[in-house]
Amino acid sequence: MLIFAVTGMGGVGKTALAVEAAHRALARGWFPGGTLFVDLRGYDETPVTADQAVLALLDALGVRDGELPPTTDRQYDAYRALLVERRDRMLLILDNASDPSQYLPLLPGTDHHRVLITSRDRPDALPLRVIDLEKLDPDESVALVTRALHDTDERDERPVREPGALRELADLCGHLPLALQIAAGMLRRRRHRDIASLVAEIREAGDATAVLDHGSPGTDLFGRPLVLRPVLETSYRRLPPDQARLLRLLCLAPGAETGTEAIAALADLPSESALSLLEDLAARCLVTSVRSDPETPSVMRWHLHDLVRVFGASVVTGDTAWRREGEAARMRMLGFYFQRAHAADARLRWLPGLKEPERFGDRGDALAWLDGERAGLIAAVGWGREERFADTAMRLAFCLAEYLAWRRHFDDLLTVAAAARKSAHLTGDRLAEAMAWNNLGNALRNAGRAEKAIDAHTQARDLYQTSGHRHGEAIAWGNLGNALLVAGRAKKAIRAHTRARRLYRAVGDSHREAVAWNNLGCALQETGQVKGAIHAHTQAQTMYRAVGDHHREATAWNNLGNALFRARRVEEAIEAYNKSLDAFADFEDWYGTGQTLYNLAVAHDTARHLVQARTTWLQSADAFTRANAPTEAAASRTRATARPAPPNPHSQEH
């Protein structure tokens, strides 16, 4: 016997799919005996029992009144006998089941017929073929609402006039078919108002369920109320206490996707216990596993639907004890994020000769964890606007600066840096505030806002000077120099980098002194002081190598190549660029690799190595593509097919 189960969260469209599939199957002649449909109402206060359902099925099969067997056992016997006798294949739809006891007694005693069950609970213990339904994708959501409006009035042009508002509405509905259906009904009712008005109403309320349920137009085609919150409430109320607790706390997590270990910290549970409960919630279609490594299940990630998240957070807000529990859970999770991000940052900054970090085996492991938790980490930094979380959130932000710059997530870097500055000000920690201003300046410079960056680094420098923190002051001078150079003030940049270099030497930080030499060389190149630039980049390269910073050594080689190129020592420049690429080989710095390859191609083109130039430009385009830098990739491809005058090479700062 083939038994199918369509599973998914409430409102995802299981019944609609089952009914539509039945209509199509009947139209194609697959079930000449017809269809039997029973709504088991499994999530109502009084679900339909199998004993009640069999009476409805017998009635549909023509057995009623005096022909009805007097006992339940004989009713089941009669039901199965009728199905066995039916030569024409039938489809039995057992809709909205919450427990196997509702449908197991109703299964036909023959392989001739087919059974389709719909449920919010995945029947993993039974040998059924399961079809999991998930939310619609954005285009499907837009199409659903558009079709619903046009079916009522083909002259309704709101979807065409307001494509942006319609997409935002679909997002606010979580791409859940029930929510979209309710929203479409509300738009039909308020046909003289635009879509943006409903979007604004939901935004202001902060809870789509409250707005949509308040304006719900009634029932669907199956006679069921078009409401969201009761659907979520019935699923929540059926949970055992430990699952209900984990779901409530998970609704407080900062990101849409969260790793098992982070959730374990949130709930103050061992990872295995948290994993088991998450699997139970997944079986009830309340969470979804989004990524899994069979070798390391602890790194599995979990997604919570937006509407479930809003519902769960409101449940916590409505209970004093649960609010206190939620605050403690958030503090645990923030602490976990800080500890892991600190360890990942230490791995990214690690140099040979220093104590090797214990948590992550290599840079790849650290980057993978940061990539996976990035959305949650950035959102958690935002918790710093609350005083109780400000200090830890600020320190978390500092741990993310290197990573976000490395991955070139400059919008996120700007968000994190601005939040850290506010948190630092809230804590009253002047040195932390100076560091936050520094990071904000770097983010602004990378975002192309050089003048704002200059202001931020000036603030950082002044705070460090007031505090007597010479090392921090040196960092601020160096970053100020980079911003000045981007703003076209190369002479002032030279003075700033010279000041930074002297301060680093005074405090005995040769590693940072190398950074200052490298940045000074870039500024010298801009003013045409090529000889001084060659000296500065040579100093930087030598010092980087001495401290084992091979990544920055690669940037120094690149910049030395640029200076040599400007001095018309093209073959020496080519040699320097190749050494830069050799040093970059051990790192996933695709943007830096793309820049060096571009510069190398320019040098080959100048030296009339035309085939090598074209090949290298194409390699540069590939590297930029991997770095998610489409503009630079397009420029490299253009250069591979055209030969305008060679542009200035790319310098790399730190």
Secondary structure, DSSP 8 states (H G I E B T S, - for coil): -EEEEEE-STTSSHHHHHHHHHHHHHHTTS-TT-EEEEE--TTSSS---HHHHHHHHHHHTT--GGGS-SSHHHHHHHHHHHHHH--S--EEEEEEE-SHHHHGGGS-SSSSSEEEEEESS--TTS--EEEE-----HHHHHHHHHHHHHHH-TT--HHHH-HHHHHHHHHHTTT-HHHHHHHHHHHHHTTTS-HHHHHHHHHHHT-HHHHHHHT--SB-TTS-B--SHHHHHHHHHTS-HHHHHHHHHHTTSSSSEEEHHHHHHHHT--HHHHHHHHHHHHHTTSEEEEE--TT-GGG-EEEE-HHHHHHHHHHHHT-HHHHHHHHHHHHHHHHHHHHHHHHHHHHHH--TTS---SS-SSHHHHHHHHHHHHHHHHHHHGGGGSHHHHHHHHHHHHHHHHHHHHTT-HHHHHHHHHHHHHHHHHHT-HHHHHHHHHHHHHHHHHTT-HHHHHHHHHHHHHHHHHHT-HHHHHHHHHHHHHHHHHTT-HHHHHHHHHHHHHHHHHHT-HHHHHHHHHHHHHHHHHTT-HHHHHHHHHHHHHHHHHHT-HHHHHHHHHHHHHHHHHTT-HHHHHHHHHHHHHHHTTS--HHHHHHHHHHHHHHHHHTT-HHHHHHHHHHHHHHHHHTT-HHHHHHHHHHHH---S---------
